[in-house]
Amino acid sequence: MPTQRAEVRRAAGSTLAGGDGGRPHGDGPTAASSGAGVAELRGRSGPSERPGHGGAEVPHRAVRQRRHRLQVPHHSLVFSEVFGVGIQGRDCGDESSRWLTAYLGEETSFRLVHHEPQMTGRRPEESSTLPQQLEEVVYADMGPVMLLSESSVKDLGSRLQQDVTVERFRPNIVVSGCESFDEDWWEEIQVGSVRLQRARSCGRCVFTTVDPETGVITRKEPLDTLKSYRQCKPSEKHIYKSSPLFGQLHNVKKTGVLQVGDVVYKISR
């Protein structure tokens, strides 16, 4: 039986393709697409085996298989800069640019950039301070996958005068059915056919004070409250400095498919 009984409540994309295939929403905005070719959502109609335990049944929902082929035209290569590092990408064309510019309502023109598998990524600078290096990323901040539990968000909300939603923290994977901050101790987990390895906690910054519904930034809450009880250990100050910790960054150890409702297994050795 799993040592942690939790399941995926929400997931940003159903296929994690390693590297930067599962784009995180760490502290910092992103404005680019990733992945290539075909996006898939797969479902099974019968019991499956828990990894490493023959015959153990895992509850899940049957989902009809759907495939959507993404047509990516051969547009020009462009170069952008992320945290001082040059990143190559493929411009997705004028149609997507017009849509983004109209939606954002700005006078400046916006371009959608696609990073292809053969292009070189970047290694986060913070990776040098960690015992286990972060994977290469592209447009993301420090890690390809950020995971957060609903109970941790509720715990934070109970300390605030005004409630907050999980959208404010921009995780790729939202987990339900566990205790608050259980995710801090999941060094390795299996979700669907995807194996994730914890790399580090997610240090939060002023972007958590932006209301995702209005775009208004307060520069106060919930960051001030997080700082009051979610600081790192003194031995980790060289990594996180004064940033409070909320959510966990993971590397993709084994690629595969996950879906909403999948059970999250903590791997114990």
Buried (B, 14 or more C-beta within 10 A) or exposed (E): EBEBEBBBBBBBBBBBBBBBBBBBBBBBEBEBBBBBEEBEBBBBEEEBEBEEEEEBEBEBEEBEEEEEEEEBEEBEEBEBEBEEBEBBBBBBBEEBBEEBBEEEEEEEEBBBBBBBBEBEBBEBEBBEEBEEBBBBBBBBBBBBBBBBBBBBBEBBBEEEEEEBEBBBBBBBBBBBBBEBBBBBEBBBBBBBBBBBBBBBBBBBBEBBBBBEEEEEEEEEBBBEBBEEEBBBEEEBEEBBEEBBBBBBBBBBBEBBBBBBBBBBBBBEE
